[in-house]
Amino acid sequence: MQLLLALSRLIDTINARIGQAASWLILIVVLISAGNAVIRKLFDISSNGFLEIQWYLFSATFMLAAAYTLQRNEHIRIDLFTSRLSPRGKAIVDIFGTVLFLMPICVLLIKFGWALFMDTYTTGEMSPDAGGLIRWPLFLLIPVGFSLLLAQGLSELIKRIAFLQGLIADPAIKSDDVHKEPV
């Protein structure tokens, strides 16, 4: 189990770094959006490419930070049903939810996302809008994002099982002073 916990820590570290880096994409999106608006108002010039890069970066933020959000226990939960459960009961619900829902959905979306990416990459698909961007980088985010989420699901599964075995403290309890990092 110690080897699995080491794997869990590695996955956590990777997803934390990717999630924190992805958060900077929001600033870039805001700057591009503001710059695009200023240029459009001052010079009456606009670009579909600027609009699309905003969408791409927002998508990248969402897809690359989803695993980090799961790690931080910030996803929408079914607290209405689990709020009265003990920490052990919540861990069991998390295990079943991860195995029965999160992991199978991730596997399907990785499989179909990869096929979609390959199709757009091999055909060189472009945006139909004038001045639009190539599409394959956007579609690559689907299998990459869900692969990160699947790995984080595995990490959370390892931690919940270790908690039930009494090897670690409850991983669902946030320690804000330990995990809080500047963004």
ChimeraX attribute file (.defattr): number of C-alpha atoms within 10 A of each C-alpha:
attribute: neighborCount
match mode: 1-to-1
recipient: residues
	/A:1	12
	/A:2	9
	/A:3	8
	/A:4	14
	/A:5	17
	/A:6	13
	/A:7	16
	/A:8	21
	/A:9	17
	/A:10	13
	/A:11	21
	/A:12	20
	/A:13	14
	/A:14	16
	/A:15	24
	/A:16	20
	/A:17	12
	/A:18	18
	/A:19	22
	/A:20	17
	/A:21	14
	/A:22	22
	/A:23	17
	/A:24	13
	/A:25	18
	/A:26	16
	/A:27	11
	/A:28	15
	/A:29	20
	/A:30	13
	/A:31	13
	/A:32	16
	/A:33	16
	/A:34	12
	/A:35	13
	/A:36	19
	/A:37	16
	/A:38	14
	/A:39	14
	/A:40	13
	/A:41	11
	/A:42	9
	/A:43	9
	/A:44	9
	/A:45	11
	/A:46	15
	/A:47	14
	/A:48	15
	/A:49	16
	/A:50	19
	/A:51	16
	/A:52	18
	/A:53	18
	/A:54	21
	/A:55	14
	/A:56	19
	/A:57	18
	/A:58	19
	/A:59	18
	/A:60	24
	/A:61	23
	/A:62	19
	/A:63	22
	/A:64	26
	/A:65	24
	/A:66	23
	/A:67	28
	/A:68	26
	/A:69	18
	/A:70	16
	/A:71	23
	/A:72	19
	/A:73	15
	/A:74	11
	/A:75	12
	/A:76	8
	/A:77	10
	/A:78	9
	/A:79	10
	/A:80	7
	/A:81	9
	/A:82	15
	/A:83	11
	/A:84	10
	/A:85	13
	/A:86	10
	/A:87	17
	/A:88	14
	/A:89	14
	/A:90	19
	/A:91	23
	/A:92	17
	/A:93	16
	/A:94	21
	/A:95	21
	/A:96	13
	/A:97	14
	/A:98	18
	/A:99	15
	/A:100	11
	/A:101	11
	/A:102	18
	/A:103	20
	/A:104	13
	/A:105	15
	/A:106	22
	/A:107	16
	/A:108	13
	/A:109	18
	/A:110	21
	/A:111	15
	/A:112	14
	/A:113	21
	/A:114	18
	/A:115	15
	/A:116	16
	/A:117	21
	/A:118	15
	/A:119	14
	/A:120	19
	/A:121	17
	/A:122	9
	/A:123	10
	/A:124	12
	/A:125	14
	/A:126	15
	/A:127	14
	/A:128	10
	/A:129	11
	/A:130	10
	/A:131	14
	/A:132	16
	/A:133	20
	/A:134	16
	/A:135	18
	/A:136	19
	/A:137	14
	/A:138	17
	/A:139	21
	/A:140	20
	/A:141	22
	/A:142	23
	/A:143	23
	/A:144	18
	/A:145	24
	/A:146	25
	/A:147	21
	/A:148	22
	/A:149	26
	/A:150	21
	/A:151	21
	/A:152	25
	/A:153	25
	/A:154	21
	/A:155	21
	/A:156	26
	/A:157	21
	/A:158	19
	/A:159	25
	/A:160	25
	/A:161	18
	/A:162	19
	/A:163	18
	/A:164	16
	/A:165	10
	/A:166	10
	/A:167	14
	/A:168	13
	/A:169	12
	/A:170	17
	/A:171	17
	/A:172	17
	/A:173	10
	/A:174	13
	/A:175	10
	/A:176	9
	/A:177	7
	/A:178	7
	/A:179	10
	/A:180	10
	/A:181	9
	/A:182	5
	/A:183	9
